[in-house]
Amino acid sequence: MPPLTDILHRTLVVGLLGATVAGVGVGWGVHKDTLRRGQEVCSGVPGHRFPGKL
């Protein structure tokens, strides 16, 4: 059986990895939502085009 410090260290590392993955996922979702809302706001501006959109 591994020592207690090893188990605690692994628990900490896996927990921090999970929090990092969750944070990246939430950040990406917020980023995409912000871009979508910006396009909605600017869609009423005459002559305004977004890159890649014709």
Number of C-alpha atoms within 10 A of each C-alpha: 4 6 7 9 9 10 12 10 11 12 12 12 12 11 11 12 12 12 12 12 11 12 12 12 12 11 12 12 11 12 12 11 12 12 11 11 12 11 14 11 10 13 13 9 9 7 7 10 12 9 6 5 5 5
